[in-house]
Amino acid sequence: MAAKREIFGFCLFDFANSGYTTVIITAVYNAYFVSAIGTPFLWSLTLSLSYLFVIIASPIAGAMADFGNSRKRFLFASYAICVASTALLYFGSSEHVFLACAMVICSNFGFALSENFVSSFLPGLASRHTIGRISGYAWSFGYVGGISSLLLCLAYLSHAGYGENALRFTPVLTALFFGVFALPVFFLLKERTAAPLPPSNKTIPEAGFSSLRDTFRDIRHYRELFFFLLSFFFYTCGTATVISFAAIFAQEALHFSQKEIILLILAANVTSAAGAFVFGFVQDRIGARRTLFITLFLWISAVLGAYFVKERESFWVVANAVGFAMGASQSASRSIVGLFAPAGKEAEFYGFWGFAGKAAALCGLFTFGLFLSFSGGDIRSAILMTAGFFVIGIALLFLVDERKGTVL
């Protein structure tokens, strides 16, 4: 296992970057964008475009990063893109809608790629017997970072008021949080695996495309990863949809106020941190596949609970059950890719992980819209239908042989 300082660096990046999803995508800036800059449709379209770019870029960027010990350079570039474009969201307004949309696309693109690149360091930091807890440490530390960043922004807004200028400044605070806390990572993390050098007659992009072609040609050798990513795709359709619409469900079905929704998000982040931490140890004891089975059944139970719950007090239980399952399933998913990734292909395999995750987010949100339309706008029925994604994910997970696929 790697030195503690390297593991701390790995965890610190999760701590630093989680403020972006919490503040920008989930709790503060998204609401400001919809109320002052554009429409819900424009916000959805902007995020969808960013996911589309991530889907296109993730595998090839990962394959390129594997050559010549370039992962840290690619990580720094994607981190810089996210930090800079998040800060530039300050200049987006109703008069500069295109700028706001462009910076959301760039920042979300940089965030997603940086998440792939930093995850590719995980196999070099852990053994097969410790990968669960190290991924769990980092993911739980990430939720702590998301809470800290959100509390920082809420403290600022309480002091400055909730006017437009103050709300526009929250992305600047988020960028500073990410920029400052992630910077030590580049001094702490090491390129621990022996990365191949590109052939002398090829550039790194050419070598990356060549590596991807080899992977697809030899796909039969990566059967376990293939079926895991299929499973991951389907259950992530469910998780991404539930996460995206949980606050809307609370508001529409149970009449939560905006303040109550923020408190709910904070509480769910705490239980997500606990879930990631606890199930990291569970995974190292019983295996990542069995851990995922447990967490996916928790997801199904939470979705059923959301459908039947009528009182706001009961929904707090459901939301925290979702949080507990969310942290655990996300951490275990990252661990499985690390177990299956051959030396020298870590970033490429995590690129496929990023590809599957963002494709699932697009598919899940689109399918949920269809569910909502078919149910006549009944958000309870639409949420219930997402349970089908978890059922398919569980069925495909039965096809994955963790022991056979493990190369770590």
Secondary structure per residue as TSV (DSSP state, phi and psi in degrees):
chain	resnum	aa	ss	phi	psi
A	1	M	-	360.0	148.7
A	2	A	-	-70.0	167.9
A	3	A	-	-63.7	152.9
A	4	K	H	-60.7	-33.2
A	5	R	H	-65.1	-34.4
A	6	E	H	-70.9	-41.9
A	7	I	H	-63.2	-40.2
A	8	F	H	-61.6	-41.4
A	9	G	H	-61.2	-42.6
A	10	F	H	-60.3	-46.0
A	11	C	H	-66.1	-35.6
A	12	L	H	-64.0	-33.4
A	13	F	H	-65.7	-41.4
A	14	D	H	-61.9	-39.8
A	15	F	H	-60.1	-44.0
A	16	A	H	-72.2	-42.0
A	17	N	H	-83.4	-15.7
A	18	S	H	-68.8	-22.3
A	19	G	H	-60.6	-30.1
A	20	Y	I	-62.5	-52.1
A	21	T	I	-67.0	-36.9
A	22	T	I	-69.5	-49.3
A	23	V	I	-83.1	-46.7
A	24	I	I	-80.9	-46.8
A	25	I	I	-89.8	-32.2
A	26	T	I	-107.3	-47.0
A	27	A	I	-115.4	-33.5
A	28	V	S	-122.5	-63.8
A	29	Y	H	-66.6	-34.7
A	30	N	H	-59.2	-42.3
A	31	A	H	-66.3	-39.8
A	32	Y	H	-63.9	-43.9
A	33	F	I	-58.2	-47.8
A	34	V	I	-66.7	-36.6
A	35	S	I	-84.0	-28.7
A	36	A	I	-121.5	-16.9
A	37	I	I	-115.6	-52.6
A	38	G	-	-138.0	-152.0
A	39	T	-	-115.7	165.9
A	40	P	H	-56.1	-37.5
A	41	F	H	-63.9	-43.0
A	42	L	H	-64.3	-39.3
A	43	W	H	-62.1	-45.2
A	44	S	H	-63.7	-42.7
A	45	L	H	-64.0	-41.2
A	46	T	H	-62.6	-47.3
A	47	L	H	-63.3	-39.3
A	48	S	H	-62.4	-41.1
A	49	L	H	-63.3	-40.9
A	50	S	H	-64.4	-40.4
A	51	Y	H	-63.7	-38.3
A	52	L	H	-62.0	-42.9
A	53	F	H	-64.4	-37.8
A	54	V	H	-64.7	-42.4
A	55	I	H	-58.9	-43.1
A	56	I	H	-68.5	-41.4
A	57	A	H	-87.1	-28.4
A	58	S	H	-56.0	-54.2
A	59	P	H	-63.3	-44.4
A	60	I	H	-69.7	-38.9
A	61	A	H	-63.6	-39.6
A	62	G	H	-64.0	-44.6
A	63	A	H	-63.0	-39.1
A	64	M	H	-65.4	-40.5
A	65	A	H	-66.6	-22.0
A	66	D	T	-72.7	-17.5
A	67	F	T	-89.2	134.8
A	68	G	T	65.2	30.8
A	69	N	T	51.5	52.0
A	70	S	-	-100.4	1.3
A	71	R	H	-60.7	-39.6
A	72	K	H	-67.6	-35.7
A	73	R	H	-66.1	-42.6
A	74	F	H	-65.8	-38.7
A	75	L	H	-61.3	-45.3
A	76	F	H	-63.6	-41.6
A	77	A	H	-62.7	-44.9
A	78	S	H	-69.1	-37.5
A	79	Y	H	-60.7	-44.7
A	80	A	H	-64.9	-39.8
A	81	I	H	-60.2	-45.9
A	82	C	H	-65.1	-46.9
A	83	V	H	-63.3	-47.4
A	84	A	H	-65.4	-46.3
A	85	S	H	-72.6	-29.0
A	86	T	H	-64.9	-44.8
A	87	A	H	-61.6	-37.3
A	88	L	H	-70.9	-11.6
A	89	L	G	-59.6	-21.1
A	90	Y	G	-55.5	-33.1
A	91	F	G	-87.1	-5.0
A	92	G	-	-76.5	140.4
A	93	S	-	-159.6	-178.7
A	94	S	T	-63.3	-22.0
A	95	E	T	-90.8	-13.3
A	96	H	-	-131.6	59.2
A	97	V	H	-65.8	-43.1
A	98	F	H	-60.3	-41.6
A	99	L	H	-61.6	-44.6
A	100	A	H	-60.7	-45.8
A	101	C	H	-64.3	-43.4
A	102	A	H	-62.4	-40.0
A	103	M	H	-73.0	-32.5
A	104	V	H	-63.9	-44.0
A	105	I	H	-61.5	-48.1
A	106	C	H	-64.5	-44.0
A	107	S	H	-67.4	-41.7
A	108	N	H	-69.3	-34.7
A	109	F	H	-62.9	-48.8
A	110	G	H	-63.1	-40.7
A	111	F	H	-60.9	-48.4
A	112	A	H	-64.1	-42.9
A	113	L	H	-67.1	-38.8
A	114	S	H	-64.2	-34.1
A	115	E	H	-63.6	-40.8
A	116	N	H	-64.1	-47.7
A	117	F	H	-64.9	-44.0
A	118	V	H	-67.7	-34.2
A	119	S	H	-63.6	-29.4
A	120	S	T	-67.4	-12.7
A	121	F	T	-80.8	-16.3
A	122	L	H	-58.4	-46.5
A	123	P	H	-60.4	-30.1
A	124	G	H	-78.4	-12.2
A	125	L	H	-97.6	-13.3
A	126	A	-	-134.9	162.8
A	127	S	-	-100.4	174.4
A	128	R	T	-63.8	-19.2
A	129	H	T	-94.3	-6.8
A	130	T	T	-125.3	-4.0
A	131	I	H	-64.0	-32.9
A	132	G	H	-64.7	-48.1
A	133	R	H	-70.3	-35.1
A	134	I	H	-68.3	-42.8
A	135	S	H	-62.2	-39.7
A	136	G	H	-65.4	-41.4
A	137	Y	H	-55.2	-50.2
A	138	A	H	-65.8	-44.1
A	139	W	H	-66.9	-40.0
A	140	S	H	-67.6	-39.3
A	141	F	H	-62.4	-33.1
A	142	G	H	-62.4	-42.8
A	143	Y	H	-64.8	-35.6
A	144	V	H	-62.1	-40.5
A	145	G	H	-64.4	-40.7
A	146	G	H	-61.7	-43.5
A	147	I	H	-63.2	-44.7
A	148	S	H	-62.1	-44.3
A	149	S	H	-64.9	-41.4
A	150	L	H	-65.2	-42.9
A	151	L	H	-63.5	-36.9
A	152	L	H	-60.4	-45.9
A	153	C	H	-67.5	-39.8
A	154	L	H	-66.9	-37.0
A	155	A	H	-63.6	-42.3
A	156	Y	H	-63.1	-44.4
A	157	L	H	-66.4	-35.6
A	158	S	H	-64.6	-34.0
A	159	H	H	-79.3	-43.3
A	160	A	H	-92.1	-10.6
A	161	G	-	90.2	165.6
A	162	Y	S	-99.7	32.0
A	163	G	S	-73.3	172.7
A	164	E	H	-61.5	-43.4
A	165	N	H	-62.6	-39.7
A	166	A	H	-67.1	-42.8
A	167	L	H	-64.9	-36.3
A	168	R	H	-66.7	-24.1
A	169	F	H	-82.5	-16.4
A	170	T	H	-61.1	-35.1
A	171	P	H	-63.0	-31.9
A	172	V	H	-64.7	-44.2
A	173	L	H	-61.7	-40.6
A	174	T	H	-64.8	-42.0
A	175	A	H	-63.4	-42.0
A	176	L	H	-63.0	-42.2
A	177	F	H	-59.3	-50.0
A	178	F	H	-64.2	-48.2
A	179	G	H	-61.0	-44.6
A	180	V	H	-73.3	-48.8
A	181	F	H	-74.6	-23.9
A	182	A	H	-85.6	-19.2
A	183	L	T	-57.8	-41.8
A	184	P	T	-62.6	-21.0
A	185	V	H	-57.3	-36.6
A	186	F	H	-73.7	-11.4
A	187	F	H	-99.7	-21.1
A	188	L	H	-93.1	-39.9
A	189	L	-	-76.5	145.2
A	190	K	-	-122.3	151.9
A	191	E	-	-79.7	95.8
A	192	R	-	-90.3	-20.9
A	193	T	S	-95.5	150.7
A	194	A	-	-76.1	104.6
A	195	A	-	-88.4	141.5
A	196	P	-	-70.7	150.7
A	197	L	-	-91.2	144.6
A	198	P	-	-64.7	145.6
A	199	P	-	-54.1	149.7
A	200	S	T	-61.1	-24.1
A	201	N	T	-95.5	10.3
A	202	K	S	-130.6	145.8
A	203	T	-	-80.1	170.0
A	204	I	H	-60.6	-43.9
A	205	P	H	-58.9	-41.8
A	206	E	H	-64.5	-41.1
A	207	A	H	-65.3	-36.2
A	208	G	H	-63.2	-46.4
A	209	F	H	-63.3	-38.5
A	210	S	H	-63.6	-40.6
A	211	S	H	-64.0	-40.3
A	212	L	H	-62.6	-42.8
A	213	R	H	-61.0	-40.8
A	214	D	H	-63.8	-40.2
A	215	T	H	-63.0	-45.5
A	216	F	H	-67.9	-34.8
A	217	R	H	-66.1	-35.6
A	218	D	T	-103.3	29.6
A	219	I	G	-59.6	-26.4
A	220	R	G	-62.9	-24.0
A	221	H	G	-79.5	-10.1
A	222	Y	G	-119.9	38.0
A	223	R	H	-56.7	-44.1
A	224	E	H	-64.9	-41.6
A	225	L	H	-63.2	-41.6
A	226	F	H	-58.7	-49.2
A	227	F	H	-71.9	-31.7
A	228	F	H	-64.5	-44.5
A	229	L	H	-65.2	-32.3
A	230	L	H	-63.3	-47.3
A	231	S	H	-60.0	-46.9
A	232	F	H	-58.1	-41.9
A	233	F	H	-57.6	-48.5
A	234	F	H	-71.0	-45.8
A	235	Y	H	-72.2	-23.3
A	236	T	H	-74.1	-27.8
A	237	C	H	-54.7	-41.4
A	238	G	H	-72.1	-47.8
A	239	T	H	-65.2	-42.6
A	240	A	H	-63.1	-37.9
A	241	T	H	-69.1	-46.7
A	242	V	H	-62.4	-44.1
A	243	I	H	-61.8	-42.2
A	244	S	H	-68.8	-31.1
A	245	F	H	-110.7	4.0
A	246	A	H	-61.7	-45.8
A	247	A	H	-65.9	-39.5
A	248	I	H	-65.5	-39.8
A	249	F	H	-61.3	-45.0
A	250	A	H	-60.9	-38.5
A	251	Q	H	-74.1	-45.8
A	252	E	H	-78.5	-44.8
A	253	A	H	-87.7	-30.3
A	254	L	H	-123.5	2.9
A	255	H	-	59.8	41.5
A	256	F	-	-68.6	143.6
A	257	S	-	-80.7	168.1
A	258	Q	H	-61.7	-39.4
A	259	K	H	-63.6	-41.8
A	260	E	H	-65.7	-35.3
A	261	I	H	-66.0	-41.8
A	262	I	H	-64.0	-41.3
A	263	L	H	-63.3	-37.3
A	264	L	H	-64.1	-42.7
A	265	I	H	-63.2	-42.8
A	266	L	H	-61.3	-45.4
A	267	A	H	-63.9	-41.8
A	268	A	H	-65.6	-32.9
A	269	N	H	-66.8	-36.3
A	270	V	H	-64.6	-46.4
A	271	T	H	-70.4	-29.8
A	272	S	H	-64.1	-42.4
A	273	A	H	-60.8	-43.0
A	274	A	H	-64.0	-42.0
A	275	G	H	-62.9	-44.8
A	276	A	H	-62.6	-42.5
A	277	F	H	-66.9	-50.9
A	278	V	H	-65.0	-46.5
A	279	F	H	-74.2	-15.4
A	280	G	H	-60.2	-42.4
A	281	F	H	-71.4	-37.6
A	282	V	H	-61.1	-43.3
A	283	Q	H	-60.7	-43.8
A	284	D	H	-66.4	-19.5
A	285	R	H	-91.4	-42.4
A	286	I	H	-112.3	-8.7
A	287	G	-	104.1	153.0
A	288	A	H	-69.8	-38.6
A	289	R	H	-64.3	-45.9
A	290	R	H	-65.2	-37.1
A	291	T	H	-61.6	-42.3
A	292	L	H	-64.1	-39.1
A	293	F	H	-55.9	-46.4
A	294	I	H	-61.0	-47.8
A	295	T	H	-68.1	-34.9
A	296	L	H	-69.3	-35.0
A	297	F	H	-67.0	-33.3
A	298	L	H	-62.5	-41.4
A	299	W	H	-60.4	-45.4
A	300	I	H	-62.2	-41.6
A	301	S	H	-62.3	-39.9
A	302	A	H	-67.3	-40.5
A	303	V	H	-64.1	-43.1
A	304	L	H	-62.7	-39.7
A	305	G	H	-62.2	-41.2
A	306	A	H	-63.0	-36.8
A	307	Y	H	-66.1	-40.5
A	308	F	H	-90.7	-18.9
A	309	V	-	-67.5	140.1
A	310	K	-	-119.4	-26.6
A	311	E	S	-100.9	145.6
A	312	R	H	-64.7	-35.2
A	313	E	H	-61.3	-39.5
A	314	S	H	-69.1	-30.5
A	315	F	H	-67.9	-27.1
A	316	W	H	-59.3	-39.1
A	317	V	H	-64.8	-46.2
A	318	V	H	-60.8	-46.1
A	319	A	H	-62.2	-38.4
A	320	N	H	-75.9	-27.9
A	321	A	H	-66.1	-40.7
A	322	V	H	-60.2	-44.8
A	323	G	H	-59.8	-45.5
A	324	F	H	-61.5	-44.6
A	325	A	H	-68.6	-36.1
A	326	M	H	-63.7	-50.3
A	327	G	H	-60.5	-41.7
A	328	A	H	-67.8	-45.4
A	329	S	H	-69.5	-38.3
A	330	Q	H	-66.2	-43.3
A	331	S	H	-65.4	-44.4
A	332	A	H	-65.9	-35.2
A	333	S	H	-63.4	-44.4
A	334	R	H	-62.7	-37.7
A	335	S	H	-64.4	-41.8
A	336	I	H	-61.3	-42.2
A	337	V	H	-60.8	-40.3
A	338	G	H	-63.0	-36.8
A	339	L	H	-67.3	-33.7
A	340	F	H	-92.5	-9.7
A	341	A	-	-82.4	120.2
A	342	P	-	-68.7	153.2
A	343	A	T	-58.8	133.8
A	344	G	T	90.1	-6.9
A	345	K	-	-125.1	19.0
A	346	E	H	-60.5	-50.8
A	347	A	H	-66.1	-35.8
A	348	E	H	-63.2	-45.2
A	349	F	H	-66.6	-38.4
A	350	Y	H	-71.4	-22.8
A	351	G	H	-64.4	-41.5
A	352	F	H	-64.1	-37.6
A	353	W	H	-60.2	-46.3
A	354	G	H	-64.1	-39.9
A	355	F	H	-57.3	-50.4
A	356	A	H	-64.6	-39.8
A	357	G	H	-65.7	-44.2
A	358	K	H	-75.3	-34.8
A	359	A	H	-62.5	-37.8
A	360	A	H	-66.1	-39.9
A	361	A	H	-60.8	-44.1
A	362	L	H	-62.5	-48.9
A	363	C	H	-64.9	-42.5
A	364	G	H	-63.5	-43.9
A	365	L	H	-66.6	-40.7
A	366	F	H	-64.5	-45.0
A	367	T	H	-64.9	-38.3
A	368	F	H	-62.5	-38.7
A	369	G	H	-60.0	-40.3
A	370	L	H	-65.4	-43.9
A	371	F	H	-56.3	-45.1
A	372	L	H	-63.3	-38.7
A	373	S	H	-67.9	-45.0
A	374	F	H	-64.9	-29.2
A	375	S	T	-90.3	7.9
A	376	G	T	69.1	30.4
A	377	G	T	85.2	8.6
A	378	D	-	-79.2	101.7
A	379	I	H	-69.6	-26.2
A	380	R	H	-63.2	-47.8
A	381	S	H	-65.4	-38.3
A	382	A	H	-64.3	-41.9
A	383	I	H	-62.7	-41.8
A	384	L	H	-60.0	-38.0
A	385	M	H	-64.4	-23.3
A	386	T	T	-67.3	-16.9
A	387	A	H	-58.6	-28.7
A	388	G	H	-60.1	-34.9
A	389	F	H	-61.3	-41.4
A	390	F	H	-69.7	-35.4
A	391	V	H	-63.7	-44.6
A	392	I	H	-63.8	-42.1
A	393	G	H	-59.3	-42.5
A	394	I	H	-63.9	-43.8
A	395	A	H	-60.4	-42.9
A	396	L	H	-70.9	-29.3
A	397	L	H	-65.8	-25.5
A	398	F	T	-64.1	-21.9
A	399	L	T	-83.8	-5.5
A	400	V	-	-94.4	124.7
A	401	D	-	-102.3	100.5
A	402	E	H	-61.3	-41.6
A	403	R	H	-65.8	-40.6
A	404	K	H	-69.4	-35.2
A	405	G	H	-82.0	-17.8
A	406	T	-	-71.5	126.6
A	407	V	-	-118.7	-7.4
A	408	L	-	-69.8	360.0
